[in-house]
Amino acid sequence: MIFAQTGGGGASGQLQQGFSLALGIMFMFGFIWGVLKIWGGANAISKGDPDGKAGIIAGIIIAGAAAIMGALFAIFGLSGAALTPSF
């Protein structure tokens, strides 16, 4: 069996850093979008719209996507394949 290891140097390390940075930016925008979605859902509920609850649930899932995916990777034993987002 051949196992690939990504080290700190070389092209593979730079590629991993690039993906970590892109992932961090994507999660930052996702968190902001999720918070706005939760806020909109709460506002809809206050106006009597029953669909506001779905907006709150969707916002929680969007804002917590990084934690949810990290937990799923850890549960299935793939934590070595997960990247840590960087900013």
N, C-alpha and C positions, 0 to 999 in steps of 0.2 A: 504494500500500500504506500501511496505517496501522500504526504500531508503538506499542504501549502501553509507557510507561515508568513504573515506580513510583519516585517520588521520596521524599525523606526527610520531606516534610511532607504535610499533608492527610489525607483519609480513607484513601487508598490506602496511604500510609506506615504509618498506624496499623494497618490491616488486615494488612499484611505483618509488622509487629512482633508482632501477636497470633498469627498463624500460626507465626512463628518460635519464640515462647515455648511454644505448645502442642506444636510439634514437638520442642522440647528436652525438655519434660517427658515426652512419649511415649517418646523415645529413652532417657531416663534410666531409666524403668521397664522398658523392653525390655532394656536392658543388664543390669540387676539380675536380671530373669527369665532371661535367657540364661545368666548366670553360675550361677544356682541350678540350671538345667537341666543344665549341664555337670557341676556338682558331683554332682547326682543320678545322672547317667549313669556317672560315675567310680565312685560308690558301688555302683551296680548291677553294674558289671563286676567290682569287687572281691568281690562275693558270688557271682559266676559266672553272672550273667544276660547272655545274648548280646545282648539288646535295649539294653544300656547304650550301645553304640556309636552307635545311632541317636539316643539322647538327647544325646550329646556333639555330634554333627553338627548337630542341631536347635538346641542352645544356641549353637554358634558362629554359625550363620546369624542367630538372633534377636539376639544381642549385637552382631554386626557389621553389622546391617541398614543403619545410616546410612552406613557406609563403602562397602558394596556398592552402595547406590543412588546415592551420589555418584559412584562410579567408572563406573557404567552411564550416568549422565547425561553425564559428561565424554566417555566413549567415543563416544556418539552425537551429540555436539556440542550438547547441551542444557544446558550448565552455567549459562547465564543464567536458566534456568527453575527452578533448584534454589534452595531457601531454606537459609540457614545456621541451624541450631538455636541458640537462645539460652536462657540459664538466668537 
